[in-house]
Amino acid sequence: MKLCLISRAETERTTKVWQRYASSRSGSTKGQYSAILLHFPLPTHNATGCGETLTRELVRLYVSVFVASLGAGLYVYFIPLYAQKFGASFLDLGFIGTAYAVTYAMGPIFAGYIADKVNRAWLYSLGITLIALVTITLTLVRSVADIVILRSSAGLAFAFFWPTSEVLVADLASEENRLKEMGVYSVFWCSGFLIGPMLGGLILQAYSYTWLFLTSFVLITCALVMAVAWVVPRHTRRNRHNPIADFTGSFSIMKSLTSWYMVILCYGIITSVLTSIFPGYANLVGIDPALIGILFSAYSLARIFIYAVVGRLQYFGETRVLLAVSAVFGAGILCIGILPGFDGFLLGLVLMGCCSGAMFPLMINLISRHFPAEKLGVAVGSYEAVFGLGSVMGPILAGSLASFGSARWAFVLFSLFGAVMFLFVTIGKSLQS
C-alpha cells in the first residue's frame, strides 16, 4: 500500500497542465490526449485529501494507535497476576473483568454518538488521556478492591479510545476501502499488543509491577502527544444532525441486525475469558509471566496475519468465513480446557487469534454498511457496546465456574458458545436472503 504524498494544489496544477496541453492539440491528437485524461485520470482527493490511497492522516492515526496499544499491551494481560498478589480468587478475577466490561459496555454507544456530533479527534485524545491516568494510578494499588475500581475506570477510558479511533478510520477511508483500512488499522493496534506482552513479561521478571506501569504510562503519554500534535489539527469535521431522528433511525437499523449482534455478543463472551481468567489459570498450572507474555504475543501475531489478508477473505464469501470462524473459535477455547500446558495453550490461542483477526473487521464492515455515513459513530458504538456486554457476562460466568468447579471445565463449557455463534450466523444469513 503506497502513501499519497501529492497535495491537492499539486494535483490541480498538474490536471490543468494536461488539460491545456490537450486543448492546444488539434484533430486526432487532441482526442488522444482527452482520451488519456478520461481513462487514466490523475489522483483525486476526497474530504481527507487522498482518494483511494492511504492518506497521511491515516498514517498518523495508525502510529498513535500503535504506540497507545503498545503501552496498554505491556500490562493489561498481567492484571490478573497482579491481583493474585493481593490474594484474588478466580471469582475475584471474574469481578475484575466484569468491572472493566460494565463501563466499557455502557460507554461505546455514548462515545460513538458524541463522535458523530463533535471533533472526533478530541474524543480520541480524551480516551488516551484517561488510559494514561488509570495506568499510572495502578502503582498506588493496595487491595483487590482498588484494582476493581481502576479496571472500571479503564473500561470508560477504552470506551472512548476504541470506538473513536475506529470511527476516525471509517471516516477517513472511502466506503469501498473501509474493510481494507480496518484491516490495516487492526494490524497497527494489534502489533502493539503483539510486542507489549513480551516486553511486559521481561520487565516483570527483571524489575517489578511498578516499573511495568511506569513504562506503560510513558508510552501512552507519547501516544497522547502524537494525537494532539498530528491527529487533532488535521481532523476538524463535525457532523450536526437531529439527535432524536438519529437515535430513532439507529434503533430500527439495530433491530434488523439482531442475529449479527448475537454473534458479536458470543464473540465478546469468549474473548473476555482470555484477558480475565486465562492468565490466572495459566499461572496456576505453572506457566511463568514471561511465557504467558509469549502466549499472548502468539495470539496477537495470529490476529495480525489475518488482519493483513482480511480483504482476500471476501472471495470465500462473508457467511462462509463467519461460519468457519465460529467453529474454530469453539475448537480453540476447547484446546485450552483439555490440553493444560504451554503447547495446548499455544495451539488454542493461535486458533482463537486467527478467528479474532477475521471476526472484528468483517463484523464492523457488516454492521457499518447498514448505517448511513452520518451515523458511523453509532454503528461502531453499537458493535463495541454489544461486544462489551459479552465481556460483562464472560468473566463472571467463567470466574464462578472456576471458583466453584474447575477452571478447565470453564473453558470446556465456553466452547459451546462457538456453536451458538454458528447458529446465529446461519440465522443472520437466512434473514438477509
N, C-alpha and C positions, 0 to 999 in steps of 0.2 A: 504494500500500500504506500503510495507516494504522498508527500506533503504538498499542499497547494501553497506556493510561495509567490504567486502572481497577484499583485494588488488590483483592486477594482479599476484604479486610474490607468494602470499599465494595460489592462485588458481592453478598456475602452479606446485608448490611444491606438493600440495595435489593430483593433477592429476597424477604426476609421481609416488607418493607412491602407488596409486591404480593400476597403470599400472605394476609396479614392483611386487606388491603383486599378481596380476592376472597372470603375466608371471611365477611366482615361483610355481604356482599350476600346476598340471598335469591332463591330461584327461578331464573328465567331469567337475571337479571342476574349472579348468582354463576357460572352456567355460562358466560356470555360472557367473564368475566374469567379463568376457568380455561382457556378455550379460547385466550385470548390468551397465557397463560403456556405452554401446550402447543405452540402453533405458532410463537410468536415468543419463544423463551427468551432470557433475559439472558445476557451473556457468561459462559462457564465457564472455569475455569482448569485447566491441566494441571500436570505436575510443575514446570515452569519458570514457571508463573503466567500464561499468556496465551492459551490456546486456539489459534485459527487465525490470530490477528493477530500481527504482528511484535512480539516482546517486547523489553523494554528490554535484557535480557541479550544478545539477538542484535545489537541496535544497537551496544552497547558492544564486543562482539566484532568486528563488522564494521569499526568505526572503528579499533580497534587493528590489525587485519589490513591496512587501507588504509595506515596510517602505516608499518608494517613493510615492506609491499610497495613503498611509495614510496622508502624508504631503500635497499632492495635493488635496486630498479629503476634507481636513479641510476647504478649501476656494473656490474651483472652482465653486460650486453651489451658492455661495453668491456674486459672481462678479456682477450679475445684480442688486442686492440690493445695493451694494457698489456704482455702477454707478448712481442709483437713488438718492443717497445722493448728487450728483453733478448736479441733475436736468435732468437726462436722460429720454427720452420718450421711448415708445415701439419701435419706428423706430430706435432710438439710440441703444437700446439693440440689435436690429437686425443687425446693423452695427458692433457692438462689437463682436457678434457671428460670423459674416461673416469675420471680420478681422482675427480672430483666424483660421477660416476654410480655408481661401485662402492660407495662408502659409502652413497650415497642408496638404492641398490637393496637393500642389506642392512638398512638401518635401519627402514623403514616397518612391516614385519611385526612387528618387536620393539616399536616405538613404539606401534603400534596395539593390540598385545596388552596392553602395560603400561597403555595408556589405558583398557582395559576393567577394570583392577584398582584403579587409584588415582584421585585427583582429577585429571581431565584438564586442568584449567586450569593446574595447576602444571607439567605437562609442556609445555603451550603456552608458558608463561613461560620455561621452561628453553630451549626452542628459540630464542626471541627473544634470550635472553642469549648463547647460543653464536654466533648470527649476528652480534651486535654485536662480540663478541670477535674473530671471524675478520675482520670488516671493518676494525677499527682496526689489526690486525696487518698488513694489506696495505700499510700505509705503510712497513713495515720490509723489504719485499722487495728482494732484491739479485740474484736469478737466476731462471731459468725453473723450476729445481728447487724454489725457495721457493714459487712460485705453485702448482706441482703439490701440494705438501704442504698449503697453505692451502685449495685447492679441494677436496681430500679431506676436510679438516675441515669445510668448508662443506656438503658432502654430508650429513655426520652431523647438522649443525645443522638443515638444512632437512628432514631425515628426521623430526625431532621436531616441527618447526613445521607443515608442511603436513598430515600425517595427523591430528595432534591438533586442529588448527583445523577440519578437515573433520568429524571425529568430534563435536566440540562443536556444530557446526551441525546435524548429523544427530540429535544427542541433544536439542537444544533445540527443534527443529522437530517437528511432528506428522508421522506417516508419510505422510498424504495431501498435506502441504505440503512434503515433503522436496525434491522436484525443484525447486519454485519457490524455496525458500530457498537451495538450492545455486546457483541462477542468480543470486540477489541477492548471495550471498557472493562469487561469481565476479566480479560487477560491481565490488565493492569492491576485491578484491585486484588485479584487472586494471586498475582505474583508477590504482592506484599504479604499475603497470608501463606505463601509458599516459603519465603525466606524467613519471615518472622518467627515461626515456631522453632526452627532450627537454631537461630541466633538466641532466642529466648531460653531454650534448653541449655545452651552452652553458658549463657550468663548466669543461670541459676546454679549450675554445677560449679562455676568458678567464683561467683560472688554471692548475691542474696536477692531476695524479692525486692528490697528497697532499690538496688541498682537496676533491677529489671524495670520497675515502674518509672524511675527517673529517666532511663534511656528512652523508654516509650514516650514519655512526656516531651522530651526534646524533639523527637522525630515528628510527633503530631503538631507541635508548635511550628516546626519548619513547614509542614503542610499548610498550616493556617496562614503563614506569611505568603506562601505561594498563591493561595486562594485570593487573599486580599490584593496582592500585587498584580497577579496575572488574570484571574478569572473575573473578579468583580468589575474592574474598569471597562472590560470589553463585552460585558453582557448587561444590557440595560432594558431588555424587552420586558414590557409589562402588559399583562392581559387583563382587561376590565370587562366583566360581564355581570349579568344579573345573578346574584347569589342564589335566590330561590329557584330560578329557572335552571341554573347549573345543577343543583342538588336533585331537583325533581327528575330531570332528564337522566342524570347519572344513575339514580337508583333503579330506574326502569331498565337501563342497559345492564346493570349488575344482576338484576333478577333473571334476565335471559341467559346469563353466563353461570348460573348456579352450579352446574355439574363441573365446570372447569375450576371454579373456586373451591369445590370439594377436593379436587386433585391437589390444588395448592395447599389446602389445609392438611392433607395427609403428608405431603412433602415437608411441611413445617414441623409436623409431629415427629417424623423420622429423623430429620437433620438436627432438631433441637437436642435429641438424646446424645448426639456426638459431643456437643460442647458442654453439656451439663452433667452427664452421668459417666460417659465413656472414660474421661481422664482418671476419675476416681477408681473405676473398675480396672483399668489398665495398671494403675498403681498398686491395687490390691493383689493382682496376680504376679507382681514382681517386675513390672516394666519401669525403668528409671526415667526421670524427666527428660533427659537428652533423647532417649529412644521414643518417648511419647511425642516430642517435638518432631522427630523424623517421620513418625507415622502421619501426623497432620500435614507435614510438608508433602508427603507422598499423596495424600488426599487432595491437596491443592494442586499438585503437579498434574494429576489426572484431570482435574477440572480445567486447568489451563489448556491442556491438549484438546479437549472437546470444545472449549470456547473458541480456540483458534480455527477449528474446522466446522463450526456450527452452521455456517451458511451452506455448506455442502450437504448437511443432513436433510435439508428441504427436498433434495432429489428423491429421498426414500419415502416422502410423504409424512406430513406432520403427525398424523394419528398413529402411523406405524412406529415412528420413533418414540412417541409418548407411551405406547403400549410396551415396547421393549424396555424403556426406562423404568416403568412401573415394576416389571418382572425382575429386572436386575437389581433394583433398589431393595426389594424384599430379599433376594439372594445375598446381597452384600451385608445387610444387618444380621441375617441368619448366620453367616460365617463368623461374625463377631461373637455370637452366642454359643455356637457349637465348637469353635476352634479357639479356646482361650490361650493365647500365646502370641508372640510377635509376628510369626508367619501368618497365622489366621487373621490377626488384626490388620496386617498389611493388605492381605487379599480383600478383606471386607471393605476397608477404607478406599482402596483403589477403585473397586466396583462402584461404591457409592459416590466417589468423586467424579467418575465418568458420568453418572446419572445426573448429578447436580449441574455439571457443565452443560448438559443438554436441556435440563428442565428450566433453569432460570431464563435464558434468552428466548426459548421457544414460548414459554408461558407469558412473559412480558410482551412479546410480539403479538401473541394471540389475543391477549386482553386489550392491549392498546389500540389495535386496529379496529375494534368495535366502538371506540370513543372518537368523537370529533377532535381536531387538533387543539382547540381551545380548552379541552378537558384532559389533556395528557397527565397533568398533575394528579387529578382524581383517579385516573386509570392506574397509574403506577402506585399511588397511595392505597388503592383498593387491593392490589396484589400484595403489597407489603403488610397491610393490616390483616388479611386472611392468613398469610404466612406467619405473622406474629401470633395470631390466635392459636395456630397449631403449635407454636413454640411455647405458648402458655400451657397447653394440655400435655404436651410430651414429657417435660421434666417431672411434673408432679405425678403423672401416671407411672413413669419408669422408676422414679425415686421411691414411690410407695411399693411397687413390685419388688424392687431390690432390697428394701428395708424389711419387708415382711415375708419375703420369699427368697429369691436368688437373683443376683444381678445377671447371671447367664440367662435365666428364663425370661427376664425382662426383655432382653434383646431378641430372644427367640419369638416371643409373643408379638413384639413390634414388627416382625417381618410380615405379619398378616396385613399390615397397612399397605404393603406393596400390592396385595391382591385387591384391596379396596380402591386403590388408585387405578388399577387396571380396569375395574368395573366402571368407575366414573368417566374414564377416558372413552370407553365404549359408549356410554350413555351420551356424553357430550357430542360424539361424532354422529350418533343416530339423530340427535335433535337438530344438528346442522344440515343433515342430508335432506 
